[in-house]
């Protein structure tokens, strides 16, 4: 869960009273958040630099508070303090309004067609008459950073731009141009650059280089201009210096460019609802008209409340407590969810009519409303009870069989290992000379690293890789793994299926082929399959195989009741060399699903 850092004194000032650390910890617990740490700014720096110094008396106390990941309205001091004031019944839930601006006077932004190639959506709003000081300014910037990190998925889904409206002239245009044609002075610079130059410059910037991949390789980059062709921002990388916000800024223009329109609306609503309390007309936001490339227009932000009807019996049964309508509505109002008795038919189950404000994008289902009732009521106040009907579960038959087989192989002297289910193409196929299996493998669409490109189709490469990393271990080495592989299967609804495999490896000064062969016989004996002559489908037998991963003439297929279920043999020297294994070894792999 995300953690925010707020100054204790600023927070207490916003709450209208002071608390001891213990008292505030209790308030946080009641509200469903957690006071994670009490520290100071200098203490954080000293900790990062491993410096041992005494705490100075004048250091500002910082509260580090852990909040739920879906509560974007609590990511700044303003939202947190407001939520706690409402929870403590100090103030009512605010009513957010969009100011009434004549269509002719409304600020407009025109979206050009080429933006669909890179970042198609933009939503905007204006905060008028904002009164900023250093603390408010810092909180405003910090909220943007917090949203960029989580909801915006590091700016890939949404990028926020904030500007001093008084330095600009509308209407605005949102365009997509080749990077060589975008020229402006970026924040913290005095010289003009092209976007092409900035892509190279910011590769050395610790903060901005991690966002360059979003635009890298694209023939066009997004850019926002005012009517005089001054650049507001080059999303999602950086804003222009011309419209930078200062403590003297009074009118703030907020734009959110996005690849996901729903997320963009949530981000915009979060920004304006958190800081509209500093506007001349408190909690009032000025709208902006966005004219799309096809000529359709939409006005943002949408600060209307969503209505939900939730059954009272559902809330009571889910929480395990009997609550009345008035009690539930009171608890929901404390949680910033204005609620009244619903319009239900006489004699039917009472319902609660909930108005979900624009700050609560996390409320999507009646269970979210029920959760907030539980928080308001206090989960510690709910008595623990034993359910009348206790469902007894048990392992799936395949898992039970797997556990029994693990015990048998372990008693034969083998040590279990667990390897990654993802691997590289090279390890899974090339290094074990199994290029033909690439066609039945599930490939990861956008791997973060070459180490995790494909889902394994065999346990054998992971076992050899494990041995290669432990080649200095005393001999003999006896390892096994019993786990799933994944095979493409068009007959399945997801296009692939899992198979439970067992692999076992023996490595010593000699190959140990007879050890692995003996393990095969023991496994078959345990599962009750008898050894028969070649061609007899009533039991199992082995016959020569031609797997390139094994040494020619020193390998065999395992045939069980007419079907091949596995292979074992001495590993080919070339494969051993690929995994830097100095000694000979034998290995076995069986599909155990046909045995249980």
ABEGO torsion letter per residue (X at the ends): XBBBBBBAAAAAAAAGBBBBAAAAAAAAAAAGBBBABBBBAAAAAAAAAGBBBBBBAABBBBBBBBBBAABAAAABAAAAAAAAAAAAGABBBBBBBBBBBBAAABBBBBBBAAAAAABABBBBBBBBGBBBBAAAAAAAAAAAAAAAAAAAGGGAABBBBBBBAAABBOBBBBBBBBAAABBBBBBGBABBBBAAAAAAAAAABAAAAAAAAAABGBABBBBBBBAAGBBABBOAABBBAAABBBAABABBBBBBBBABAAAAAAAAAAAAAAAAAABABBGBBBBBBBBBAAGBBBBOBBABBBBBBBBAAAAAAAAGBBBBAAAAAAAAAAAGBBBBBBBBBBGBBBBBBBBBBAABAABABAAAAAAAAAAAAEAAABBBBBBABBBBBBBBAAAAAAAAAAAAAAAAGBBBBBBBABBBAAAAAAAAGBAAAAAABBBBABBABAABABBBABAAAAAAAAAAAAAABBOBBBBBBBBBBBBBBAABAAGBBBBBBBBBBBBBABAGAAAAAAAAAAAAAAAGBBBBBBGBAABBBBBBBBBAABBBGABBBBBBGGBBABBBEBBBAAAAAAAGBABBBBBBBBBAAAAX
